[in-house]
Amino acid sequence: KGLIKSKVEPQEKRPDRKVYKLTKGGKETFLSWLNKFPDQLNEASRSRFLIRIFFSSKIKLGELAFEIKRYKKEIEEELRCLNEVEQWIKDYSREKKFKDDAFYWDLIVQKEYKSIAAGIEWADKCLQLIEQKKRKEKRI
């Protein structure tokens, strides 16, 4: 469509790399897309994990607890990665050409920190409730 063009740049001690650049038409198309926000900003989530929890009365509580712990471990790993991304943004923000961009990148990082924190809090609460249910069932 002629929206991008590429060229091969030779590198020493590394394979050549392909560098892409937007054409004038590509910039116009990109800016048009960027300025047209969707009507619905919060996209619907169809989590296979949450659907399984919805039907978890059919499995053992221990199995559910195991999967929630696994979920928590995964998002804690996301948190470690996000910390690295935040550092990269700080590093890039020192470069003049990325200073403005870094501000917007950080907005996304801050949203992800909140999402991860909420996920960890939710997982901890679920595990607490599962333990309470296990204790209650033992008494019966």
C-alpha positions as CSV (number, residue, x, y, z in Angstrom):
1,K,0.0,0.0,0.0
2,G,3.0,2.3,0.1
3,L,2.6,3.2,3.8
4,I,6.0,2.1,4.8
5,K,9.4,1.7,3.2
6,S,12.4,-0.3,4.3
7,K,16.1,-0.4,3.7
8,V,18.8,-2.8,4.7
9,E,21.5,-1.4,6.9
10,P,24.8,-3.4,7.1
11,Q,26.2,-3.9,10.6
12,E,29.6,-5.0,11.8
13,K,29.8,-8.3,13.7
14,R,26.0,-8.7,13.3
15,P,23.6,-9.6,10.6
16,D,22.3,-6.8,8.5
17,R,19.1,-5.2,9.8
18,K,16.0,-4.0,8.1
19,V,15.0,-0.5,9.0
20,Y,11.4,0.6,8.4
21,K,10.2,4.2,7.9
22,L,6.7,5.6,7.4
23,T,6.0,7.3,4.1
24,K,4.1,10.5,3.9
25,G,0.9,8.5,3.2
26,G,1.8,6.2,6.1
27,K,2.2,9.1,8.5
28,E,-1.2,10.5,7.4
29,T,-2.9,7.1,7.8
30,F,-1.3,6.6,11.2
31,L,-2.3,10.1,12.5
32,S,-5.8,9.6,11.2
33,W,-6.1,6.3,13.0
34,L,-4.5,7.9,16.2
35,N,-7.1,10.7,16.2
36,K,-10.1,8.4,15.9
37,F,-10.6,6.8,19.3
38,P,-13.0,3.9,19.5
39,D,-16.5,4.5,20.9
40,Q,-15.9,1.8,23.6
41,L,-12.6,2.4,25.3
42,N,-12.8,-0.5,27.8
43,E,-12.6,-3.6,25.7
44,A,-14.6,-6.6,26.8
45,S,-12.5,-9.3,28.4
46,R,-13.2,-13.0,27.7
47,S,-10.9,-14.6,30.2
48,R,-10.7,-18.4,29.9
49,F,-9.3,-18.3,33.4
50,L,-12.3,-16.5,34.9
51,I,-14.7,-18.7,33.0
52,R,-13.1,-21.7,34.6
53,I,-13.4,-20.1,38.1
54,F,-17.1,-19.5,37.3
55,F,-17.6,-23.2,36.9
56,S,-15.2,-24.3,39.7
57,S,-17.8,-25.8,41.9
58,K,-17.1,-28.9,39.8
59,I,-13.4,-29.2,40.8
60,K,-11.6,-29.5,44.1
61,L,-10.8,-26.4,46.1
62,G,-7.2,-27.3,46.2
63,E,-7.0,-27.4,42.4
64,L,-8.6,-23.9,42.3
65,A,-6.2,-22.6,44.9
66,F,-3.3,-24.0,42.8
67,E,-4.4,-22.2,39.7
68,I,-5.0,-18.9,41.5
69,K,-1.5,-19.2,43.0
70,R,-0.2,-19.9,39.5
71,Y,-2.0,-16.8,38.2
72,K,-0.6,-14.7,41.0
73,K,2.9,-15.9,40.2
74,E,2.4,-15.0,36.5
75,I,1.3,-11.4,37.3
76,E,4.2,-11.0,39.8
77,E,6.5,-11.9,36.9
78,E,4.7,-9.3,34.8
79,L,5.4,-6.8,37.6
80,R,9.1,-7.6,37.4
81,C,9.1,-7.0,33.6
82,L,7.1,-3.8,34.1
83,N,9.8,-2.5,36.5
84,E,12.3,-3.1,33.7
85,V,10.1,-1.3,31.1
86,E,9.8,1.6,33.5
87,Q,13.6,1.8,33.8
88,W,13.9,1.7,30.0
89,I,11.4,4.6,29.7
90,K,13.5,6.6,32.2
91,D,16.6,5.9,30.2
92,Y,15.0,6.9,26.9
93,S,13.5,10.0,28.5
94,R,17.0,11.3,28.9
95,E,17.3,11.4,25.1
96,K,15.8,14.5,23.6
97,K,14.1,12.8,20.7
98,F,12.1,10.5,23.1
99,K,11.5,12.9,26.0
100,D,7.9,13.7,24.9
101,D,7.1,10.1,24.0
102,A,8.4,8.8,27.4
103,F,5.7,10.8,29.2
104,Y,2.9,8.9,27.3
105,W,4.7,5.6,27.6
106,D,4.7,6.1,31.4
107,L,1.0,6.7,31.5
108,I,0.5,3.1,30.2
109,V,3.0,1.8,32.7
110,Q,1.1,3.5,35.5
111,K,-2.1,1.9,34.4
112,E,-0.5,-1.5,34.2
113,Y,0.9,-1.1,37.8
114,K,-2.6,-0.5,39.0
115,S,-4.0,-3.5,37.1
116,I,-1.3,-5.8,38.4
117,A,-1.7,-4.6,42.0
118,A,-5.5,-5.2,41.7
119,G,-4.8,-8.7,40.3
120,I,-2.5,-9.6,43.2
121,E,-5.0,-8.2,45.7
122,W,-7.8,-10.2,44.1
123,A,-5.7,-13.4,44.1
124,D,-4.8,-13.0,47.8
125,K,-8.5,-12.4,48.7
126,C,-9.5,-15.5,46.7
127,L,-6.9,-17.7,48.4
128,Q,-8.1,-16.4,51.8
129,L,-11.7,-17.2,50.9
130,I,-10.8,-20.7,49.7
131,E,-9.0,-21.4,52.9
132,Q,-12.0,-20.2,54.9
133,K,-14.3,-22.5,52.8
134,K,-11.9,-25.5,53.3
135,R,-11.9,-25.0,57.1
136,K,-15.7,-24.6,57.2
137,E,-16.2,-27.8,55.1
138,K,-13.9,-29.7,57.5
139,R,-16.1,-28.8,60.4
140,I,-19.2,-30.2,58.7
